[in-house]
Amino acid sequence: MKNNTVSLNQWSKQFTPAQKQKAKKANNYYAVVEEFQKTRKKLGLTQQQLADKVGIDRTVITKIETGARNTTLNSLMMFADALDKKLKISFV
């Protein structure tokens, strides 16, 4: 039986630096989306309840949480306010 496993390091060598950068950006984007959704759920809010607090349609929140829609900094600030949270952005 042949072992077809490949290390992550070996596998990632097939990608160009541009592809790696694009993947890194996507990963960072989805980390923000995941934190947004996690915070909403931790506070016990449905998408509809958060949408009502912000004054937008629920589908906007669905699209943000699935990555189908990119949101603005202004919108993130409105969401933070509706969640009684502070929006913190850091460059590390």
N, C-alpha and C positions, 0 to 999 in steps of 0.2 A: 504494500500500500504506500503510495507516494504522499508525502507531506506537502501540502500546497499553502502553508502559512507563510506570510511575509510580514516582516516587522514594519511598524509605522514609519520608521526612518527610511527604510528601503522604499516603501510605497510612495512616500512623499517626494522622493527624488524624481519621479516622473513628471512633476508639475514645474512649470516655469515660475520665475519669481513673481511675475504679474499675476499668475493664477493663485499663487500662495497668498499674495496681498489681497486679492479679491475674496478669498476664503476667510482670511483673517477679519476683513471688514464685515462680512456677512455674519461671522461668529459674534463679533462685538455688537452688531445690530440686534441679533436674536437674544443676546444676554440682557439687553435693555428691555426688550419685549417681554422676556421671561420674568424679569423683576417687576415690571408693571403688572402683569397678570397675577403673579404671586402675591403682591401687596394687596391687590383688589380682593382676591380670595381670602387672604389672611384676615382682612377686615370684614369678611362675611358679606360682601357686596356682589350682587349679580351684575352682569354687563348692563342690564336695563336700569338697575338702581344707580349705577355710576353715570350712565348716560343722562338720566333724569337730573342728577345733581349738577352735571356740567351744562346741561341744556342742549344736548346733541342727540342724534339718532343712535340707537343701539348698534346698528350695523357698522358705524364708524369704529366703535370699540372692537367689534368682531374682526374687522379688517386690520386694525392695528395689532391685535393679539395673534393673528395668523400670519402677519408679515405681508399682507396684501396691500397695505397702505402705509406710507411713511408719514409720520406726524411731524409737526413743527415744534420748535422750542416753546412758542407761545402756548400751544395746546398741551405740552407736557407740564407747563407751569399751571395751567388751569386744572389738569388732572391732579397734580400734587395738592393744590388748594382744596379740591373736592374730596380728596382722601385725607385731609388734615395732615399732610406731610410736607416737608421741605424738599425741593428738587435740588440735588447736589450733583454737579458735574465736575469731574476731575480729570486732568490729563496726567497720566502716569507713564 
